[in-house]
Amino acid sequence: MGKLTIIALRVVIALCLVGSLFVQVVLVPLFWVDLEGEALWGRITLVVIIVLGILTMQVSAICIWQLLSMVRKGSVFSNAAFRYVDVVFGAVATASVLFFILAAVLAPGGTAPGIVGLIGGLGLAVAGVALVVLVLRMLLEQALAREVEAEHLRSELDEVI
């Protein structure tokens, strides 16, 4: 991966993290105030879902930042990368579940069925992203196995020579 690509991705990740912090610090409290007429359990549920959703994005962003550092150093094909990929998978899968929970919470209320359906569709799309991350993890596993096999063959070849 080129140096410019890594820099561009880091800029995007940094902007997302700054934006998410703004949402957590400024917009979530304003959202809490806007929900003042709603039942307390509904307010708490919606705010908790939103905060946890933002947290899943932040965790994913930090892990991707770490993976980018490993790519830059040339050490991404190591067992240490699996930890970050597994955390990204878990965070994205959790975000998917949060979308489904949000749809379920909004369904019995006065929310339009189309909006509930869109939120459920987003949950399905995010679940698809989690599956893509899982496939990429398996590809990383295969690449690491090939790297180990290639190293073994090199050592055998060195012994022959």
KOLDOZA-17537 format. One line per 8 residues: number of its first residue (from 1); for each residue x, y, z of N, C-alpha, C. Coordinates in steps of 0.001 Angstrom, whole numbers, plus 500000, padded with zeros to 6 digits. Layout:
BEGIN
NUM> X/Y/Z/X/Y/Z/X/Y/Z ~ ...
This chain:
BEGIN
1> 500856/498836/500000/500000/500000/500000/500901/501227/500000 ~ 500563/502191/499173/501392/503375/499042/501311/504299/500239 ~ 502338/505100/500375/502414/506031/501495/501275/507049/501439 ~ 500941/507511/500230/499861/508480/500074/498514/507882/500485 ~ 498298/506630/500151/497052/505956/500531/496930/505847/502043 ~ 498022/505495/502692/498006/505377/504158/497725/506731/504797 ~ 498343/507777/504270/498105/509129/504809/496651/509526/504604 ~ 496115/509268/503410/494716/509620/503132/493768/508878/504077
9> 494014/507589/504283/493169/506817/505194/493277/507332/506625 ~ 494457/507704/507019/494616/508234/508380/493901/509568/508551 ~ 493913/510397/507524/493184/511666/507591/491691/511403/507726 ~ 491173/510463/506932/489753/510121/507007/489411/509565/508392 ~ 490242/508677/508902/489992/508104/510226/490028/509184/511299 ~ 491013/510080/511228/491111/511158/512217/489876/512061/512163 ~ 489419/512398/510966/488219/513234/510838/486988/512524/511392 ~ 486889/511228/511139/485764/510454/511683/485805/510415/513207
17> 486991/510254/513761/487101/510221/515225/486753/511577/515840 ~ 487234/512651/515221/486906/513997/515727/485401/514237/515607 ~ 484822/513875/514471/483382/514045/514288/482578/513222/515275 ~ 483025/511999/515532/482294/511151/516479/482389/511695/517910 ~ 483527/512260/518243/483644/512880/519571/482716/514084/519696 ~ 482597/514857/518614/481664/515993/518604/480240/515499/518811 ~ 479884/514430/518134/478533/513877/518278/478302/513418/519713 ~ 479290/512742/520297/479126/512252/521661/479024/513389/522674
25> 479832/514410/522492/479901/515483/523495/478800/516527/523309 ~ 478441/516830/522063/477499/517918/521806/476119/517408/521386 ~ 476067/516566/520384/474777/516200/519806/473986/515200/520637 ~ 474649/514242/521265/473909/513268/522083/473204/513952/523258 ~ 473854/514865/523992/473106/515568/525042/471930/516393/524494 ~ 472111/516998/523314/471004/517740/522706/469870/516793/522302 ~ 470229/515615/521812/469232/514607/521459/468467/514178/522706 ~ 469179/514018/523819/468539/513663/525095/467497/514710/525472
33> 467848/515980/525311/466917/517058/525650/465718/517042/524692 ~ 465960/516779/523410/464867/516732/522437/463876/515617/522725 ~ 464317/514563/523366/463445/513431/523692/462739/513613/525027 ~ 462694/514832/525537/462170/515079/526874/460740/514588/527077 ~ 459894/514634/526060/458506/514207/526209/458321/512698/526164 ~ 459341/511965/525789/459250/510505/525675/459386/509843/527044 ~ 459011/508572/527098/459176/507800/528332/460669/507666/528644 ~ 460978/507630/529936/462378/507588/530349/463098/506373/529788
41> 462464/505194/529800/463140/503990/529290/463430/504138/527801 ~ 462524/504786/527075/462741/505004/525643/463898/505950/525381 ~ 463982/507018/526176/465094/507972/526040/466420/507281/526311 ~ 466445/506540/527420/467684/505855/527805/468081/504848/526730 ~ 467113/504077/526251/467408/503057/525242/467977/503691/523976 ~ 467328/504726/523467/467797/505362/522233/469187/505966/522398 ~ 469418/506644/523493/470721/507278/523711/471814/506226/523888 ~ 471511/505165/524612/472507/504095/524799/472841/503450/523453
49> 471831/503188/522620/472083/502603/521304/472958/503523/520466 ~ 472679/504812/520501/473467/505768/519724/474913/505824/520225 ~ 475086/505899/521528/476443/505973/522091/477221/504695/521796 ~ 476584/503548/521952/477265/502285/521647/477582/502172/520154 ~ 476683/502653/519317/476941/502659/517878/478150/503509/517520 ~ 478242/504674/518123/479404/505542/517888/480665/504869/518409 ~ 480562/504212/519544/481708/503517/520125/482207/502399/519204 ~ 481288/501688/518550/481725/500627/517628/482516/501221/516469
57> 482104/502396/515986/482842/503050/514907/484223/503494/515391 ~ 484291/504025/516597/485569/504486/517139/486536/503321/517347 ~ 486041/502222/517876/486891/501047/518088/487414/500532/516751 ~ 486521/500455/515759/486944/500009/514425/487995/500944/513844 ~ 487795/502234/513995/488736/503215/513447/490116/503068/514083 ~ 490166/502882/515378/491456/502736/516068/492162/501453/515627 ~ 491404/500376/515491/492013/499113/515044/492515/499222/513608 ~ 491760/499886/512748/492208/500067/511360/493454/500942/511330
65> 493528/501944/512186/494733/502781/512301/495940/501902/512648 ~ 495737/500997/513611/496816/500094/514015/497225/499169/512863 ~ 496235/498669/512131/496548/497814/510981/497304/498596/509914 ~ 496949/499858/509716/497694/500696/508771/499146/500864/509212 ~ 499359/501003/510506/500733/501096/511023/501493/499816/510730 ~ 500819/498686/510865/501465/497406/510584/501774/497279/509082 ~ 500884/497773/508246/501121/497742/506798/502348/498584/506466 ~ 502423/499770/507062/503553/500678/506797/504876/500057/507216
73> 504856/499313/508341/506076/498671/508832/506365/497350/508127 ~ 505393/496854/507361/505572/495584/506685/505362/494385/507590 ~ 504634/494573/508689/504440/493478/509636/502981/493037/509731 ~ 502182/493365/508718/500767/493029/508795/500536/491521/508679 ~ 501465/490809/508041/501328/489362/507937/501960/488700/509156 ~ 501329/488949/510306/501781/488362/511562/500554/488039/512403 ~ 500770/487271/513439/499654/486891/514312/499069/488088/515049 ~ 499852/489146/515224/499361/490330/515928/498227/491013/515169
81> 498205/490878/513854/497158/491520/513050/495787/490904/513325 ~ 495751/489630/513687/494470/488965/513922/493694/489613/515062 ~ 494407/490069/516070/493739/490716/517202/492935/491919/516723 ~ 493543/492758/515885/492861/493956/515402/491717/493605/514457 ~ 491936/492641/513576/490882/492239/512642/489702/491632/513408 ~ 489990/490843/514433/488915/490252/515226/488106/491320/515961 ~ 488793/492338/516463/488083/493421/517151/487222/494203/516163 ~ 487740/494455/514963/486940/495143/513939/485705/494310/513610
89> 485884/493003/513423/484741/492139/513139/483709/492224/514265 ~ 484167/492131/515501/483252/492211/516637/482527/493542/516719 ~ 483242/494627/516448/482624/495953/516504/481582/496126/515403 ~ 481903/495674/514206/480955/495811/513090/479741/494907/513322 ~ 479959/493700/513806/478829/492813/514106/477955/493408/515206 ~ 478579/494019/516197/477827/494678/517267/477014/495843/516716 ~ 477598/496602/515802/476862/497712/515183/475636/497193/514439 ~ 475778/496061/513775/474646/495459/513073/473530/495102/514051
97> 473902/494477/515134/472910/494105/516149/472241/495353/516715 ~ 473010/496421/516909/472439/497668/517423/471412/498255/516456 ~ 471661/498148/515146/470673/498608/514174/469374/497812/514302 ~ 469495/496497/514443/468295/495667/514585/467545/495990/515876 ~ 468295/496226/516950/467650/496601/518221/466949/497940/518073 ~ 467600/498892/517406/466984/500206/517187/465688/500065/516397 ~ 465706/499239/515363/464487/499015/514578/463391/498409/515449 ~ 463761/497465/516300/462777/496821/517176/462224/497802/518202
105> 463063/498713/518693/462615/499705/519675/461673/500714/519019 ~ 461973/501093/517791/461165/502108/517108/459880/501553/516504 ~ 459832/500249/516241/458690/499656/515543/457350/499855/516261 ~ 457255/499603/517571/455935/499727/518198/455469/501176/518382 ~ 456351/502130/518279/455996/503535/518496/455357/504149/517261 ~ 455425/505450/517195/454824/506180/516086/455751/506355/514902 ~ 456839/505595/514841/457791/505716/513745/457203/505060/512500 ~ 457379/505722/511372/456863/505195/510111/457480/503833/509811
113> 456675/502902/509322/457197/501560/509023/458346/501587/508011 ~ 458318/502528/507093/459397/502627/506117/460728/502958/506773 ~ 460699/503812/507773/461926/504174/508503/462447/502958/509264 ~ 461543/502227/509897/461944/501012/510618/462542/500010/509643 ~ 461926/499887/508465/462456/498991/507445/463829/499428/506951 ~ 464024/500731/506777/465339/501238/506359/466404/500955/507406 ~ 466052/501136/508665/467010/500867/509740/467343/499375/509777 ~ 466328/498525/509605/466577/497091/509540/467448/496739/508339
121> 467205/497398/507207/468040/497191/506018/469474/497617/506245 ~ 469651/498720/506965/471011/499150/507316/471694/498117/508204 ~ 470927/497548/509124/471476/496485/509972/471930/495300/509150 ~ 471143/494960/508141/471513/493865/507251/472766/494207/506445 ~ 472852/495442/505949/474031/495866/505191/475282/495853/506067 ~ 475160/496306/507297/476302/496304/508213/476699/494870/508557 ~ 475719/493974/508664/476046/492560/508876/476836/492017/507686 ~ 476495/492473/506489/477264/492096/505299/478692/492586/505370
129> 478891/493799/505880/480250/494326/506051/481015/493468/507058 ~ 480336/493040/508121/480996/492167/509105/481431/490863/508444 ~ 480604/490338/507558/480977/489110/506861/482153/489342/505916 ~ 482207/490512/505291/483358/490844/504437/484630/490899/505279 ~ 484549/491483/506464/485711/491531/507360/486127/490114/507741 ~ 485156/489239/507953/485469/487846/508285/486184/487156/507116 ~ 485719/487410/505893/486390/486847/504712/487811/487388/504605 ~ 487987/488681/504845/489330/489266/504798/490232/488669/505870
137> 489652/488334/507019/490436/487670/508072/490922/486311/507587 ~ 490031/485585/506908/490426/484275/506383/491513/484424/505313 ~ 491420/485474/504506/492471/485723/503516/493798/486047/504190 ~ 493745/486818/505275/494959/487116/506031/495550/485835/506608 ~ 494680/484961/507086/495135/483678/507624/495830/482848/506543 ~ 495243/482806/505349/495855/482073/504244/497184/482697/503832 ~ 497239/484012/503784/498483/484688/503404/499578/484412/504424 ~ 499218/484409/505692/500198/484123/506738/500684/482678/506628
145> 499763/481755/506336/500162/480353/506158/501108/480207/504974 ~ 500843/480934/503896/501731/480892/502719/503093/481495/503043 ~ 503088/482523/503855/504349/483161/504258/505188/482194/505089 ~ 504547/481483/506002/505253/480499/506831/505773/479367/505958 ~ 504943/478912/505019/505352/477845/504118/506529/478288/503243 ~ 506467/479515/502747/507556/480039/501914/508845/480148/502726 ~ 508740/480562/503961/509924/480670/504822/510523/479289/505073 ~ 509682/478299/505277/510144/476930/505487/510874/476416/504233
153> 510284/476672/503069/510912/476241/501822/512240/476950/501583 ~ 512313/478241/501950/513584/478982/501819/514656/478364/502704 ~ 514284/478002/503921/515272/477424/504833/515735/476060/504330 ~ 514827/475269/503758/515212/473989/503176/516151/474196/501980 ~ 515845/475207/501168/516665/475495/500006/518057/475970/500446 ~ 518110/476755/501500/519406/477201/502024/520238/476011/502497 ~ 519574/475020/503107/520300/473836/503558/520858/473035/502383 ~ 520087/472984/501323/520534/472238/500127/521736/472932/499485
161> 521661/474245/499426/522753/475007/498788/523949/475008/499706
